[in-house]
Amino acid sequence: RNSEYRGSIVNLTPNTDYQIKMTLLSTSDTAMIESSTWSENFPVGTTVELPESSSSTLRITTSGTPDAYRLYTFQPGKSATIDVNRNSDYCIVVDANYVIIRGLTLREAKNSTIYINSNRHHVVIEENDMSLWGTGSSYQSGVRTAWSSGISNIVIQRNRIHNPWTDANSWCEPSSGSHPYGAFAVAFCNTGGRHVVRYNSIYSTNGNFFEDGIGGSDVAETGSPTRDSDLYGNYINNCWDDAIHTEGSNKNVRVWGNFIVNWHHAWGNAPVTDGPLYHFRNIITPQSVPSWCGYNRGGLKKTTQSQNGRSYVFHNTMLWNPNLTGDIQGLDTGLGSGGNGMVNVVSRNNILHVKSGKSSIRYTNSG
């Protein structure tokens, strides 16, 4: 439609060279691409061992190299906690490249737990425990980026990101139709893309729900996570709005293998301006919300009729929970929730359980 050929090949082997041949249907035109998948091993050069306890912000300003990442972690046989006790905006500020942050406990930042500065790339955040951040403002997150197209290649994996300091408002606070506003677990803000967010546990046990789980900016031309990114294998619970908010460009963004519980929209995709955006093999289930808020559930995929990019929804399961009652037992909509129409969505082989009398697929206002 726009003189571009664009798409993703999935389930490849890490750190492997591939030859990819494409043939244009009904023609003899072919093209060959040689490319390699990323390695999942990040070579460590210098290791910085942190003290067992610190109350001040760690500012990372020394870069590693592609062959020798700079690792920040705990001392052998010990642990390392940075608890800024609400006296600083961040536990860690990253202003360097080729950095690994591993195995830390990070608590009580006034804004966000880890902040990645402009134009930074190749940062690995893994196996950390992040909690009790924020003051109730949107985009305050466990991991948050600056608004910078120069940020790329961020890997966030195997972390526990939980229990923000304050609760986001629900859709029925302070009145019906009030958009949730509060903490995120991960926020990408108009970055350059090429991110991986995988195998993280995002949840709340202190009653403070997230606004969105994984998300960020919804600026149409860029958005979150922008392009060439994978969000997979995450457990996400307790979001008043979108569990995974992928809005904006979304050139070759893949969302798969996530388990999502207790949310308003499982996916916010309004709009996808470039695409393709893929959702496949996710499992989504409703769960009880506080008794004082009996608001109607949204749906699996929030869309809009202004979507110029294509999205694909394959092999997902949205479960019915017979143990719940009323509005929270099922959903208002499967695909096309939000009431703003739906175009350029390809759906195959999904199981969509919705409330009695509601639509599994809704095209209202699609023109």
BALOBA-1460 file (C-alpha; in Angstrom, 3 decimals):
// residues 367
<rec num="1" residu="r" x="0.000" y="0.000" z="0.000"/>
<rec num="2" residu="n" x="2.878" y="2.395" z="0.650"/>
<rec num="3" residu="s" x="5.572" y="0.949" z="-1.649"/>
<rec num="4" residu="e" x="7.252" y="-0.902" z="1.204"/>
<rec num="5" residu="y" x="7.631" y="-4.602" z="1.962"/>
<rec num="6" residu="r" x="7.834" y="-5.202" z="5.675"/>
<rec num="7" residu="g" x="7.365" y="-8.172" z="7.972"/>
<rec num="8" residu="s" x="8.805" y="-10.399" z="10.681"/>
<rec num="9" residu="i" x="10.152" y="-13.932" z="10.827"/>
<rec num="10" residu="v" x="9.733" y="-15.459" z="14.285"/>
<rec num="11" residu="n" x="10.948" y="-18.485" z="16.277"/>
<rec num="12" residu="l" x="14.504" y="-18.211" z="14.980"/>
<rec num="13" residu="t" x="17.611" y="-19.373" z="16.832"/>
<rec num="14" residu="p" x="19.692" y="-16.748" z="18.700"/>
<rec num="15" residu="n" x="23.178" y="-15.867" z="17.444"/>
<rec num="16" residu="t" x="22.638" y="-17.518" z="14.054"/>
<rec num="17" residu="d" x="23.305" y="-16.348" z="10.497"/>
<rec num="18" residu="y" x="20.365" y="-16.546" z="8.093"/>
<rec num="19" residu="q" x="19.820" y="-16.092" z="4.390"/>
<rec num="20" residu="i" x="16.319" y="-14.836" z="3.653"/>
<rec num="21" residu="k" x="14.940" y="-15.073" z="0.152"/>
<rec num="22" residu="m" x="11.785" y="-13.258" z="-0.898"/>
<rec num="23" residu="t" x="9.801" y="-13.687" z="-4.092"/>
<rec num="24" residu="l" x="7.108" y="-11.292" z="-5.266"/>
<rec num="25" residu="l" x="3.972" y="-13.269" z="-6.068"/>
<rec num="26" residu="s" x="3.062" y="-13.688" z="-9.747"/>
<rec num="27" residu="t" x="6.453" y="-12.324" z="-10.844"/>
<rec num="28" residu="s" x="10.023" y="-13.510" z="-11.194"/>
<rec num="29" residu="d" x="11.268" y="-10.703" z="-8.901"/>
<rec num="30" residu="t" x="13.351" y="-11.948" z="-5.959"/>
<rec num="31" residu="a" x="15.509" y="-10.421" z="-3.256"/>
<rec num="32" residu="m" x="18.041" y="-11.977" z="-0.884"/>
<rec num="33" residu="i" x="18.964" y="-10.650" z="2.550"/>
<rec num="34" residu="e" x="21.729" y="-11.947" z="4.804"/>
<rec num="35" residu="s" x="21.244" y="-11.194" z="8.470"/>
<rec num="36" residu="s" x="21.999" y="-12.522" z="11.955"/>
<rec num="37" residu="t" x="19.934" y="-12.881" z="15.091"/>
<rec num="38" residu="w" x="21.170" y="-11.375" z="18.345"/>
<rec num="39" residu="s" x="23.246" y="-13.321" z="20.795"/>
<rec num="40" residu="e" x="21.624" y="-13.795" z="24.207"/>
<rec num="41" residu="n" x="25.043" y="-13.672" z="25.873"/>
<rec num="42" residu="f" x="26.455" y="-10.275" z="26.771"/>
<rec num="43" residu="p" x="30.230" y="-10.427" z="27.295"/>
<rec num="44" residu="v" x="31.372" y="-8.811" z="30.540"/>
<rec num="45" residu="g" x="34.544" y="-6.763" z="30.747"/>
<rec num="46" residu="t" x="34.704" y="-4.719" z="33.963"/>
<rec num="47" residu="t" x="32.547" y="-5.664" z="36.974"/>
<rec num="48" residu="v" x="31.577" y="-2.996" z="39.499"/>
<rec num="49" residu="e" x="30.593" y="-4.629" z="42.813"/>
<rec num="50" residu="l" x="28.143" y="-2.488" z="44.771"/>
<rec num="51" residu="p" x="27.891" y="-2.196" z="48.570"/>
<rec num="52" residu="e" x="25.222" y="-4.134" z="50.413"/>
<rec num="53" residu="s" x="23.294" y="-0.967" z="51.204"/>
<rec num="54" residu="s" x="23.131" y="2.507" z="49.678"/>
<rec num="55" residu="s" x="20.739" y="5.448" z="50.056"/>
<rec num="56" residu="s" x="21.974" y="7.589" z="47.163"/>
<rec num="57" residu="t" x="21.370" y="7.467" z="43.407"/>
<rec num="58" residu="l" x="23.812" y="5.362" z="41.390"/>
<rec num="59" residu="r" x="24.824" y="7.365" z="38.314"/>
<rec num="60" residu="i" x="26.359" y="5.198" z="35.602"/>
<rec num="61" residu="t" x="28.499" y="7.350" z="33.308"/>
<rec num="62" residu="t" x="31.260" y="4.991" z="32.118"/>
<rec num="63" residu="s" x="30.493" y="2.936" z="29.021"/>
<rec num="64" residu="g" x="31.609" y="-0.543" z="28.186"/>
<rec num="65" residu="t" x="32.208" y="-1.816" z="24.658"/>
<rec num="66" residu="p" x="30.391" y="-4.310" z="22.403"/>
<rec num="67" residu="d" x="32.882" y="-6.996" z="23.436"/>
<rec num="68" residu="a" x="33.145" y="-5.992" z="27.103"/>
<rec num="69" residu="y" x="29.983" y="-4.761" z="28.804"/>
<rec num="70" residu="r" x="30.378" y="-2.963" z="32.120"/>
<rec num="71" residu="l" x="28.493" y="-4.949" z="34.790"/>
<rec num="72" residu="y" x="26.992" y="-3.406" z="37.938"/>
<rec num="73" residu="t" x="26.007" y="-6.054" z="40.463"/>
<rec num="74" residu="f" x="26.306" y="-7.322" z="44.068"/>
<rec num="75" residu="q" x="29.421" y="-8.659" z="45.742"/>
<rec num="76" residu="p" x="29.821" y="-12.453" z="45.630"/>
<rec num="77" residu="g" x="27.872" y="-14.140" z="48.400"/>
<rec num="78" residu="k" x="26.103" y="-10.904" z="49.360"/>
<rec num="79" residu="s" x="23.252" y="-8.709" z="48.112"/>
<rec num="80" residu="a" x="23.010" y="-5.047" z="47.100"/>
<rec num="81" residu="t" x="20.114" y="-2.698" z="47.860"/>
<rec num="82" residu="i" x="19.702" y="0.899" z="46.756"/>
<rec num="83" residu="d" x="16.902" y="2.459" z="48.826"/>
<rec num="84" residu="v" x="16.781" y="6.213" z="48.296"/>
<rec num="85" residu="n" x="13.967" y="6.522" z="50.870"/>
<rec num="86" residu="r" x="11.910" y="8.985" z="48.786"/>
<rec num="87" residu="n" x="14.761" y="11.513" z="48.866"/>
<rec num="88" residu="s" x="15.819" y="11.133" z="45.204"/>
<rec num="89" residu="d" x="13.966" y="10.867" z="41.917"/>
<rec num="90" residu="y" x="15.806" y="7.708" z="40.801"/>
<rec num="91" residu="c" x="17.677" y="4.763" z="42.222"/>
<rec num="92" residu="i" x="19.820" y="4.483" z="39.074"/>
<rec num="93" residu="v" x="20.451" y="6.901" z="36.200"/>
<rec num="94" residu="v" x="22.055" y="5.334" z="33.115"/>
<rec num="95" residu="d" x="24.137" y="7.759" z="31.054"/>
<rec num="96" residu="a" x="26.400" y="5.215" z="29.349"/>
<rec num="97" residu="n" x="26.319" y="2.452" z="26.728"/>
<rec num="98" residu="y" x="27.070" y="-1.290" z="26.880"/>
<rec num="99" residu="v" x="26.038" y="-1.579" z="30.505"/>
<rec num="100" residu="i" x="24.484" y="-4.458" z="32.496"/>
<rec num="101" residu="i" x="22.554" y="-3.872" z="35.747"/>
<rec num="102" residu="r" x="22.053" y="-7.230" z="37.460"/>
<rec num="103" residu="g" x="20.598" y="-8.634" z="40.658"/>
<rec num="104" residu="l" x="19.924" y="-5.442" z="42.644"/>
<rec num="105" residu="t" x="17.094" y="-4.490" z="44.987"/>
<rec num="106" residu="l" x="15.895" y="-0.980" z="44.126"/>
<rec num="107" residu="r" x="13.350" y="0.857" z="46.274"/>
<rec num="108" residu="e" x="11.512" y="4.068" z="47.048"/>
<rec num="109" residu="a" x="12.448" y="6.402" z="44.190"/>
<rec num="110" residu="k" x="10.267" y="9.500" z="43.964"/>
<rec num="111" residu="n" x="10.013" y="9.267" z="40.165"/>
<rec num="112" residu="s" x="11.273" y="6.073" z="38.524"/>
<rec num="113" residu="t" x="13.517" y="3.277" z="39.707"/>
<rec num="114" residu="i" x="15.871" y="3.164" z="36.669"/>
<rec num="115" residu="y" x="16.053" y="6.115" z="34.262"/>
<rec num="116" residu="i" x="17.822" y="5.776" z="30.892"/>
<rec num="117" residu="n" x="19.141" y="9.064" z="29.573"/>
<rec num="118" residu="s" x="18.957" y="10.386" z="26.007"/>
<rec num="119" residu="n" x="20.871" y="8.701" z="23.182"/>
<rec num="120" residu="r" x="21.872" y="5.661" z="25.235"/>
<rec num="121" residu="h" x="21.946" y="2.182" z="23.779"/>
<rec num="122" residu="h" x="22.815" y="-1.432" z="24.597"/>
<rec num="123" residu="v" x="21.670" y="-1.446" z="28.207"/>
<rec num="124" residu="v" x="20.742" y="-4.765" z="29.859"/>
<rec num="125" residu="i" x="18.564" y="-4.679" z="33.005"/>
<rec num="126" residu="e" x="18.161" y="-8.155" z="34.455"/>
<rec num="127" residu="e" x="17.195" y="-10.048" z="37.605"/>
<rec num="128" residu="n" x="16.481" y="-6.954" z="39.698"/>
<rec num="129" residu="d" x="13.710" y="-6.304" z="42.220"/>
<rec num="130" residu="m" x="12.088" y="-2.865" z="41.797"/>
<rec num="131" residu="s" x="9.335" y="-1.498" z="44.020"/>
<rec num="132" residu="l" x="7.733" y="1.521" z="45.707"/>
<rec num="133" residu="w" x="8.494" y="4.176" z="43.091"/>
<rec num="134" residu="g" x="6.564" y="7.226" z="41.956"/>
<rec num="135" residu="t" x="4.263" y="9.917" z="43.261"/>
<rec num="136" residu="g" x="1.209" y="9.042" z="41.169"/>
<rec num="137" residu="s" x="2.183" y="10.727" z="37.886"/>
<rec num="138" residu="s" x="1.966" y="9.016" z="34.513"/>
<rec num="139" residu="y" x="5.157" y="7.550" z="32.977"/>
<rec num="140" residu="q" x="6.838" y="7.148" z="36.368"/>
<rec num="141" residu="s" x="8.079" y="3.589" z="36.016"/>
<rec num="142" residu="g" x="10.221" y="0.756" z="37.201"/>
<rec num="143" residu="v" x="12.251" y="1.362" z="34.031"/>
<rec num="144" residu="r" x="11.752" y="4.625" z="32.155"/>
<rec num="145" residu="t" x="13.496" y="6.148" z="29.163"/>
<rec num="146" residu="a" x="14.026" y="9.780" z="28.294"/>
<rec num="147" residu="w" x="12.089" y="11.157" z="25.317"/>
<rec num="148" residu="s" x="14.824" y="10.409" z="22.806"/>
<rec num="149" residu="s" x="14.898" y="8.745" z="19.395"/>
<rec num="150" residu="g" x="18.566" y="8.000" z="20.108"/>
<rec num="151" residu="i" x="17.716" y="5.366" z="22.733"/>
<rec num="152" residu="s" x="17.848" y="1.824" z="21.340"/>
<rec num="153" residu="n" x="18.725" y="-1.793" z="22.144"/>
<rec num="154" residu="i" x="17.383" y="-1.905" z="25.696"/>
<rec num="155" residu="v" x="16.949" y="-5.424" z="27.140"/>
<rec num="156" residu="i" x="14.743" y="-5.772" z="30.245"/>
<rec num="157" residu="q" x="14.577" y="-9.390" z="31.383"/>
<rec num="158" residu="r" x="13.789" y="-11.572" z="34.410"/>
<rec num="159" residu="n" x="13.000" y="-8.669" z="36.742"/>
<rec num="160" residu="r" x="10.336" y="-8.298" z="39.426"/>
<rec num="161" residu="i" x="8.673" y="-4.901" z="38.951"/>
<rec num="162" residu="h" x="5.971" y="-4.528" z="41.562"/>
<rec num="163" residu="n" x="4.045" y="-2.502" z="44.127"/>
<rec num="164" residu="p" x="4.257" y="1.143" z="43.013"/>
<rec num="165" residu="w" x="4.065" y="3.701" z="45.804"/>
<rec num="166" residu="t" x="0.605" y="4.990" z="44.820"/>
<rec num="167" residu="d" x="-2.491" y="3.625" z="43.093"/>
<rec num="168" residu="a" x="-3.487" y="4.831" z="39.638"/>
<rec num="169" residu="n" x="-7.110" y="5.905" z="39.399"/>
<rec num="170" residu="s" x="-9.560" y="3.530" z="37.759"/>
<rec num="171" residu="w" x="-12.011" y="4.357" z="34.955"/>
<rec num="172" residu="c" x="-14.633" y="5.115" z="37.606"/>
<rec num="173" residu="e" x="-12.512" y="7.544" z="39.657"/>
<rec num="174" residu="p" x="-13.149" y="10.339" z="40.314"/>
<rec num="175" residu="s" x="-16.111" y="9.884" z="37.948"/>
<rec num="176" residu="s" x="-17.140" y="7.520" z="35.190"/>
<rec num="177" residu="g" x="-14.898" y="7.839" z="32.124"/>
<rec num="178" residu="s" x="-11.863" y="9.252" z="33.949"/>
<rec num="179" residu="h" x="-8.767" y="7.923" z="32.225"/>
<rec num="180" residu="p" x="-6.391" y="6.075" z="34.569"/>
<rec num="181" residu="y" x="-3.312" y="8.064" z="35.514"/>
<rec num="182" residu="g" x="-0.399" y="6.676" z="37.464"/>
<rec num="183" residu="a" x="2.619" y="4.398" z="37.513"/>
<rec num="184" residu="f" x="3.905" y="2.179" z="34.684"/>
<rec num="185" residu="a" x="6.165" y="-0.823" z="35.075"/>
<rec num="186" residu="v" x="8.110" y="-0.048" z="31.862"/>
<rec num="187" residu="a" x="7.806" y="3.143" z="29.785"/>
<rec num="188" residu="f" x="9.448" y="3.715" z="26.380"/>
<rec num="189" residu="c" x="9.032" y="7.326" z="25.264"/>
<rec num="190" residu="n" x="9.599" y="7.967" z="21.535"/>
<rec num="191" residu="t" x="12.784" y="5.927" z="21.398"/>
<rec num="192" residu="g" x="14.617" y="4.420" z="18.443"/>
<rec num="193" residu="g" x="13.293" y="0.918" z="19.160"/>
<rec num="194" residu="r" x="15.100" y="-2.438" z="18.942"/>
<rec num="195" residu="h" x="14.096" y="-3.365" z="22.491"/>
<rec num="196" residu="v" x="13.438" y="-6.696" z="24.227"/>
<rec num="197" residu="v" x="11.192" y="-6.974" z="27.305"/>
<rec num="198" residu="r" x="10.900" y="-10.608" z="28.376"/>
<rec num="199" residu="y" x="10.276" y="-12.936" z="31.329"/>
<rec num="200" residu="n" x="9.459" y="-10.132" z="33.775"/>
<rec num="201" residu="s" x="6.944" y="-10.384" z="36.628"/>
<rec num="202" residu="i" x="4.859" y="-7.199" z="36.803"/>
<rec num="203" residu="y" x="2.329" y="-7.194" z="39.641"/>
<rec num="204" residu="s" x="0.986" y="-5.528" z="42.751"/>
<rec num="205" residu="t" x="0.192" y="-7.004" z="46.145"/>
<rec num="206" residu="n" x="-0.254" y="-3.726" z="48.054"/>
<rec num="207" residu="g" x="-3.487" y="-2.644" z="46.306"/>
<rec num="208" residu="n" x="-1.760" y="-0.035" z="44.117"/>
<rec num="209" residu="f" x="-2.582" y="-0.792" z="40.489"/>
<rec num="210" residu="f" x="-0.604" y="0.404" z="37.473"/>
<rec num="211" residu="e" x="-1.968" y="2.738" z="34.824"/>
<rec num="212" residu="d" x="-0.285" y="0.557" z="32.170"/>
<rec num="213" residu="g" x="2.055" y="-2.392" z="32.542"/>
<rec num="214" residu="i" x="4.438" y="-2.133" z="29.575"/>
<rec num="215" residu="g" x="3.867" y="1.043" z="27.572"/>
<rec num="216" residu="g" x="4.906" y="4.636" z="27.186"/>
<rec num="217" residu="s" x="4.297" y="7.372" z="24.663"/>
<rec num="218" residu="d" x="1.374" y="7.201" z="22.222"/>
<rec num="219" residu="v" x="2.720" y="9.830" z="19.786"/>
<rec num="220" residu="a" x="1.531" y="8.604" z="16.377"/>
<rec num="221" residu="e" x="4.814" y="8.894" z="14.465"/>
<rec num="222" residu="t" x="6.931" y="7.126" z="17.069"/>
<rec num="223" residu="g" x="5.162" y="5.963" z="20.225"/>
<rec num="224" residu="s" x="6.051" y="2.847" z="22.188"/>
<rec num="225" residu="p" x="8.106" y="0.765" z="21.692"/>
<rec num="226" residu="t" x="8.449" y="2.294" z="18.190"/>
<rec num="227" residu="r" x="9.914" y="-0.498" z="16.040"/>
<rec num="228" residu="d" x="11.815" y="-3.794" z="15.799"/>
<rec num="229" residu="s" x="10.989" y="-4.889" z="19.352"/>
<rec num="230" residu="d" x="9.856" y="-8.039" z="21.177"/>
<rec num="231" residu="l" x="7.661" y="-8.130" z="24.291"/>
<rec num="232" residu="y" x="7.294" y="-11.753" z="25.360"/>
<rec num="233" residu="g" x="7.011" y="-14.212" z="28.216"/>
<rec num="234" residu="n" x="5.926" y="-11.568" z="30.743"/>
<rec num="235" residu="y" x="3.443" y="-11.985" z="33.586"/>
<rec num="236" residu="i" x="1.399" y="-8.791" z="33.982"/>
<rec num="237" residu="n" x="-1.233" y="-8.253" z="36.682"/>
<rec num="238" residu="n" x="-3.269" y="-5.337" z="38.067"/>
<rec num="239" residu="c" x="-3.515" y="-2.552" z="35.460"/>
<rec num="240" residu="w" x="-6.376" y="-0.076" z="35.494"/>
<rec num="241" residu="d" x="-5.879" y="0.562" z="31.770"/>
<rec num="242" residu="d" x="-3.642" y="-1.299" z="29.274"/>
<rec num="243" residu="a" x="-1.536" y="-4.266" z="30.290"/>
<rec num="244" residu="i" x="0.592" y="-3.772" z="27.140"/>
<rec num="245" residu="h" x="0.364" y="-0.388" z="25.444"/>
<rec num="246" residu="t" x="1.879" y="-0.506" z="21.950"/>
<rec num="247" residu="e" x="0.745" y="2.609" z="20.131"/>
<rec num="248" residu="g" x="2.363" y="4.653" z="17.398"/>
<rec num="249" residu="s" x="4.660" y="3.423" z="14.639"/>
<rec num="250" residu="n" x="5.065" y="-0.241" z="15.657"/>
<rec num="251" residu="k" x="7.134" y="-1.294" z="12.659"/>
<rec num="252" residu="n" x="7.775" y="-4.989" z="13.265"/>
<rec num="253" residu="v" x="6.788" y="-5.127" z="16.919"/>
<rec num="254" residu="r" x="5.981" y="-8.589" z="18.262"/>
<rec num="255" residu="v" x="3.938" y="-9.303" z="21.409"/>
<rec num="256" residu="w" x="3.777" y="-13.000" z="22.267"/>
<rec num="257" residu="g" x="3.656" y="-15.609" z="24.979"/>
<rec num="258" residu="n" x="2.533" y="-13.184" z="27.704"/>
<rec num="259" residu="f" x="0.151" y="-14.097" z="30.545"/>
<rec num="260" residu="i" x="-2.051" y="-11.125" z="31.426"/>
<rec num="261" residu="v" x="-4.428" y="-10.914" z="34.405"/>
<rec num="262" residu="n" x="-6.711" y="-8.160" z="35.740"/>
<rec num="263" residu="w" x="-6.746" y="-5.268" z="33.279"/>
<rec num="264" residu="h" x="-9.124" y="-2.977" z="31.371"/>
<rec num="265" residu="h" x="-7.609" y="-3.446" z="27.911"/>
<rec num="266" residu="a" x="-5.101" y="-6.241" z="27.480"/>
<rec num="267" residu="w" x="-3.558" y="-4.376" z="24.527"/>
<rec num="268" residu="g" x="-3.794" y="-0.697" z="23.646"/>
<rec num="269" residu="n" x="-3.183" y="-0.311" z="19.886"/>
<rec num="270" residu="a" x="-4.892" y="2.943" z="18.977"/>
<rec num="271" residu="p" x="-3.378" y="3.661" z="16.564"/>
<rec num="272" residu="v" x="-0.795" y="1.538" z="14.745"/>
<rec num="273" residu="t" x="0.506" y="4.064" z="12.241"/>
<rec num="274" residu="d" x="3.036" y="1.946" z="10.301"/>
<rec num="275" residu="g" x="2.993" y="-1.698" z="11.379"/>
<rec num="276" residu="p" x="3.072" y="-4.574" z="11.159"/>
<rec num="277" residu="l" x="2.287" y="-5.259" z="14.798"/>
<rec num="278" residu="y" x="1.912" y="-8.919" z="15.794"/>
<rec num="279" residu="h" x="0.095" y="-10.480" z="18.781"/>
<rec num="280" residu="f" x="0.329" y="-14.242" z="18.987"/>
<rec num="281" residu="r" x="-0.041" y="-17.016" z="21.560"/>
<rec num="282" residu="n" x="-0.868" y="-14.770" z="24.509"/>
<rec num="283" residu="i" x="-3.182" y="-15.895" z="27.322"/>
<rec num="284" residu="i" x="-5.463" y="-13.302" z="28.901"/>
<rec num="285" residu="t" x="-7.870" y="-13.733" z="31.798"/>
<rec num="286" residu="p" x="-10.064" y="-11.359" z="33.842"/>
<rec num="287" residu="q" x="-9.905" y="-11.342" z="37.599"/>
<rec num="288" residu="s" x="-11.756" y="-9.638" z="40.406"/>
<rec num="289" residu="v" x="-11.457" y="-5.882" z="40.938"/>
<rec num="290" residu="p" x="-12.259" y="-4.047" z="44.205"/>
<rec num="291" residu="s" x="-15.965" y="-4.233" z="45.045"/>
<rec num="292" residu="w" x="-16.394" y="-0.451" z="44.991"/>
<rec num="293" residu="c" x="-15.536" y="-0.305" z="41.271"/>
<rec num="294" residu="g" x="-17.911" y="-2.335" z="39.145"/>
<rec num="295" residu="y" x="-16.951" y="-0.640" z="35.903"/>
<rec num="296" residu="n" x="-17.393" y="-2.511" z="32.650"/>
<rec num="297" residu="r" x="-14.358" y="-4.278" z="31.303"/>
<rec num="298" residu="g" x="-12.892" y="-3.053" z="28.055"/>
<rec num="299" residu="g" x="-11.549" y="-5.776" z="25.823"/>
<rec num="300" residu="l" x="-8.662" y="-7.672" z="24.387"/>
<rec num="301" residu="k" x="-7.480" y="-5.166" z="21.771"/>
<rec num="302" residu="k" x="-8.220" y="-1.425" z="21.780"/>
<rec num="303" residu="t" x="-8.255" y="-0.075" z="18.211"/>
<rec num="304" residu="t" x="-9.132" y="2.984" z="16.152"/>
<rec num="305" residu="q" x="-10.435" y="3.648" z="12.660"/>
<rec num="306" residu="s" x="-7.462" y="5.972" z="12.011"/>
<rec num="307" residu="q" x="-5.041" y="3.025" z="12.001"/>
<rec num="308" residu="n" x="-2.957" y="3.108" z="8.822"/>
<rec num="309" residu="g" x="-0.627" y="0.270" z="9.803"/>
<rec num="310" residu="r" x="-1.650" y="-3.359" z="9.836"/>
<rec num="311" residu="s" x="-1.770" y="-5.577" z="12.911"/>
<rec num="312" residu="y" x="-2.071" y="-9.353" z="13.133"/>
<rec num="313" residu="v" x="-3.768" y="-11.294" z="15.941"/>
<rec num="314" residu="f" x="-3.059" y="-15.044" z="15.838"/>
<rec num="315" residu="h" x="-3.676" y="-17.962" z="18.248"/>
<rec num="316" residu="n" x="-4.515" y="-15.947" z="21.383"/>
<rec num="317" residu="t" x="-6.822" y="-17.137" z="24.165"/>
<rec num="318" residu="m" x="-9.004" y="-14.748" z="26.181"/>
<rec num="319" residu="l" x="-10.488" y="-16.811" z="28.996"/>
<rec num="320" residu="w" x="-13.852" y="-16.681" z="30.693"/>
<rec num="321" residu="n" x="-13.769" y="-16.788" z="34.484"/>
<rec num="322" residu="p" x="-16.929" y="-18.507" z="35.782"/>
<rec num="323" residu="n" x="-15.983" y="-17.766" z="39.399"/>
<rec num="324" residu="l" x="-16.536" y="-14.030" z="38.904"/>
<rec num="325" residu="t" x="-19.888" y="-12.290" z="38.702"/>
<rec num="326" residu="g" x="-21.451" y="-9.366" z="36.891"/>
<rec num="327" residu="d" x="-19.400" y="-7.081" z="34.683"/>
<rec num="328" residu="i" x="-16.068" y="-8.658" z="35.582"/>
<rec num="329" residu="q" x="-16.972" y="-12.192" z="34.524"/>
<rec num="330" residu="g" x="-16.322" y="-11.553" z="30.857"/>
<rec num="331" residu="l" x="-15.379" y="-8.665" z="28.592"/>
<rec num="332" residu="d" x="-17.305" y="-6.072" z="26.657"/>
<rec num="333" residu="t" x="-15.352" y="-6.757" z="23.474"/>
<rec num="334" residu="g" x="-12.685" y="-9.030" z="22.090"/>
<rec num="335" residu="l" x="-11.165" y="-7.174" z="19.131"/>
<rec num="336" residu="g" x="-12.130" y="-3.569" z="18.480"/>
<rec num="337" residu="s" x="-12.678" y="-2.336" z="22.017"/>
<rec num="338" residu="g" x="-12.594" y="1.339" z="22.934"/>
<rec num="339" residu="g" x="-15.494" y="2.343" z="20.655"/>
<rec num="340" residu="n" x="-13.276" y="4.061" z="18.063"/>
<rec num="341" residu="g" x="-13.609" y="1.596" z="15.203"/>
<rec num="342" residu="m" x="-11.239" y="-0.949" z="13.748"/>
<rec num="343" residu="v" x="-9.430" y="-1.221" z="10.402"/>
<rec num="344" residu="n" x="-6.375" y="-3.097" z="9.096"/>
<rec num="345" residu="v" x="-6.586" y="-5.937" z="11.616"/>
<rec num="346" residu="v" x="-6.052" y="-9.554" z="10.508"/>
<rec num="347" residu="s" x="-7.357" y="-12.132" z="12.995"/>
<rec num="348" residu="r" x="-6.983" y="-15.920" z="12.886"/>
<rec num="349" residu="n" x="-7.624" y="-18.784" z="15.302"/>
<rec num="350" residu="n" x="-8.305" y="-16.815" z="18.505"/>
<rec num="351" residu="i" x="-10.528" y="-17.917" z="21.400"/>
<rec num="352" residu="l" x="-12.417" y="-14.855" z="22.668"/>
<rec num="353" residu="h" x="-14.772" y="-15.209" z="25.641"/>
<rec num="354" residu="v" x="-16.970" y="-12.139" z="26.185"/>
<rec num="355" residu="k" x="-20.037" y="-11.324" z="28.254"/>
<rec num="356" residu="s" x="-23.448" y="-12.412" z="27.078"/>
<rec num="357" residu="g" x="-24.774" y="-10.062" z="24.411"/>
<rec num="358" residu="k" x="-21.380" y="-8.508" z="23.684"/>
<rec num="359" residu="s" x="-19.250" y="-8.718" z="20.528"/>
<rec num="360" residu="s" x="-16.138" y="-10.815" z="20.106"/>
<rec num="361" residu="i" x="-15.229" y="-8.550" z="17.160"/>
<rec num="362" residu="r" x="-16.627" y="-5.036" z="16.884"/>
<rec num="363" residu="y" x="-16.373" y="-2.706" z="13.900"/>
<rec num="364" residu="t" x="-18.491" y="0.156" z="15.254"/>
<rec num="365" residu="n" x="-17.605" y="3.542" z="13.691"/>
<rec num="366" residu="s" x="-15.136" y="1.910" z="11.324"/>
<rec num="367" residu="g" x="-16.511" y="3.687" z="8.265"/>
